[in-house]
Amino acid sequence: MRILVTAPGARQNDQLYPPDVRNRLETLGEVVWNETGTQYSNSELRDRLRGVDVCITGWGAPTLTAETLVEADSLELVAHVGGSVGDVASDALYEQEVTVCSANHVMAPFVAEGILAAVLSSLRDLSQLDDAMKGGDWPSNRKRRSETLYDATLGFVGLGAVGRNLLSHLEPFDVTVNLYDPYVSADDLADVPWVSLTDLEGALAGADVVSIHAARTPETVHMLDREMLAKLPDGSLLVNAARGAIVDEEALVAELGSGRIAAALDVYEDEPLPEEHPLRDQENALLAPHVAGSPCRRYLADAVVSDIERYSRGEPLENPISRERFELMTRQLECER
């Protein structure tokens, strides 16, 4: 088996590719590491795919378009050390019947944990309490907002693997969840009777907390615009650890500026978040730099190599990405490419 690892410096990255994972990979066949120090261009990747059986991609990898696949005479498996393959795979890849897998299932629990941490920190107002204490104050509950997740009503915008994991974290809090996801049926929710399907407005109206789990697609960009954000009840919390473009940031800044709602954000339309962005001035916004899933990094390559091992033995993969699933995954818009 000939294996190409496209990520630059992967062989020296002990966090993403620990020595034991590299050794396991190298026992499977001839491994070609990207030693150039930069991500391959489309033409460079095209030339390197000749004779390759397995291509391991990562963040920033070129899209495997029909043109890039021209020389891929042996390619059987694309394994992505990351979550969404929306910007890596292509219709052409699936038309050539190449199997695709990723570490999406590994990332989801960690992102869900990060969302829960953001929700609890925001409801308890921990950031402002910490600032006040370090400033010499002794803030009381009479001066500061402090809420609870117990018996709360949550609105989910999208479900996906992250939302599924978050539901497991939320169950002990006896919450009620109203879910908007046009790709989920009532049968899919049979094991969570405290979750109800609704439309987008139904997920927003009446929610103490709204958590976004939708992928970024042309249909979801600015799905939460000024009109939809106005549906959020006074005092509610909007949480976004999915993709920044799903929320109209200009409209969100206006809502936050009014003091009507609060937000906990891990993702933004432009990343890194510009230094002068007005979100940085909102006291009722808890901001993090796209790190909700960061603790998973050391597990990603391990999961992908495990699937390559299964593939080499002719066993079913743990996390294959079907064409239908690929078509619903987050990807860049055409104008951003």
ABEGO torsion letter per residue (X at the ends): XBBBBABBGAAABAAABBAAAAAAAAAAEBBBBBAAGBBBBAAAAAAAABGBABBBBBBGBBBBBAAAAAABAABABBBBBEBBAAAABBAAAAAAGBBBBBAAAAAAAAAAAAAAAAAAAAAAGAAAAAAAAAAGBBBBAAABBBBBABGBBBBBBEBEAAAAAAAAAAAAAGBBBBBBBAABBAAAAAABAABBBBBAAAAABGBABBBBABBBBAAABGABBAAAAAABBBGBBBBBABBAAABBAAAAAAAAAAGABBBBBABBABOBBBAABAAAABAABBBBBGAAAAAAAAAAAAAAAAAAAAAAAGBBBABBBBAAAAAABBBBBAAAX
